[in-house]
Amino acid sequence: MSDKTRSSPMALAKTPPGKAMMPTRAQSASALEQALLGELDREKLSDLAKVLFTLNNRRHGPIPGFYVVVCTKAEEEWCVGQLCADSEKPLMLLEDRLYDSPEAAQAAAERLKAAHPASDQPGYSIL
């Protein structure tokens, strides 16, 4: 068994109590994404990011084929979002198209999923 020594007298930083945070990508959240996600618990978002990271074949970023419908204005406006393995931005909103009903947004999400299914991506398998 080797005895490892440190070359620096500086004390090692200990892991803070609580959960380890999932890293984030450089891309920042839009104003709408901030409004929807800004008040959520950061530790829970990090937990979600860890699950999404595993679903995304241990890669950060958008998950192919994983689209959801998000209400952006109560009973008034919806858009499609794509799940992402990122603790700061676990949901990437596709804000270029807004819908006046959840059914219209759901149909758009299904079209996107059909056009970009997860099973077409290398390293993905449906269980």
C-alpha positions, 0 to 999 in steps of 0.5 A: 500500500503506497503512502501518498503525500501532498505537495501543498500545505493548503488544507483540502476543502471538505464536501459541504453537508447536504447533497452534491450538485450536478454540474451545469452547462454554460448555456443560461436559462431564458427569462421564461425558463427562469420564471418557471424554474426560478423558485424551485428547490435547487437540491431537487433540481439537482436530483432530477438532473442526476436522473436525467443524466442517467437517462441521457446515457451519462451525458449533459444536455438535451435528451432526444425524444423526451418532450413535455408540455408546459403551461406558461400562462395559467389556462392561456398558453402552453409550449413544448419543453425538452428535458435536459441533464442539467441542474440549472436548466433541466427543462429547455423550453422551445419558446418559438412556438406557443399554443393556445391549448394543451392538446395543440402543444401535446400534438407538437410534442408528439411530432417532435418525438416522432421526428427525433426519437431517443432510440435513433441516438447511438447508445440509447436503448428502450427498456 
